[in-house]
């Protein structure tokens, strides 16, 4: 098999998704298959060692961002597809996913797949006429796609119920993380932690700074927690259009010394290993790869009861699920984890065990390889 995976974003870090690609490329190469990876944007010099690792097992392509030069992007895409004659084109994020799906279809690429890692539209968008128009658009855009890989059952149900996607054309392959890379700090899980008596209680959020993530609710919760726990600190890691607004909110509540916004970071493992509670107050989520990274590091999670998170975090076992938009529930959940030492320490062990058993990259890679092999075998049989 010769496979092109179109990522549709610039390579900015070597997180779970990128390491997933590395492991998949290694496995495909071991079985005499070839994988090509296409990123939007130039080669990132900060990730040179990781890029060299990737290049040992797959071919990398660097395209100019689609949004900056559509004509050049389309031309390069067409030339690449025509030259390489891939058996499978596997697309990810929009708008590159839509473009490559149709170009590959027009150039008669036998198999086209798409991984859907998030909900296509806001779960609150229930206007019937709007949904009808989006359903038509969905059908047109995804007409070339033979198989849709959903990272949670929640997404699978949503696209079949709301967009009429044929359930037989979908398959669930959970988002995953490398549990051998995202590990607790040395001896971390063997030592009972007593958060109340620590010099600092450290909260972390990882992700895009956008409205959908509900980060303002974490900031409000921290303001009230500070009254009870003067040693509490929160780190909001990531970048996005909401950064200046969040910074203004932090300053308005005089939380500049308590809540930090360090921007996008490369050292995610170090940050997680220095975290006591991971907080993900989102309004919508496909699965939540950063949640898996935190759990793999043995960190209890406070997260919204939405989307694929309900399949990832077991309430009152690996962490605590809260209503989306409720700063009060976030506050109560964090208090419970701080005050109930037995629950907190059990949740640490449960969280890591959960990810190892259900969401390790090896499990998802095996399932994805099964999808590839089945589609390719059917294609070969049809050709005969």
Secondary structure, DSSP 8 states (H G I E B T S, - for coil): -EEEEE--S------HHHHHHHHHHHHHHHTT-EEEEEEES---GGGHHHHHHHHTTSEEEEE--TTT-HHHHHHHHHHHHHHH--SEEEE-STTHHHHHHHHHHHTT-SEEEEEE-S-SS-TT---HHHHHHHHHHHHHHTTT-SEEEESSHHHHHHHHHHH---GGGEEE----B-TTTS--STTGGGS---GGGSS-EEEEEES--SGGG-HHHHHHHHHHHHHH-TTEEEEEE---TTHHHHHHHHHHTT-TTTEEEEES-S-HHHHHHT-SEEEE--S--SS-HHHHHHHHTT-EEEEES-TTHHHHS-BTTTEEEE-TT-HHHHHHHHHHHHH-HHHHHHHHHHHHHHHHHHSBHHHHHHHHHHHHHHHHHHHHHHH-
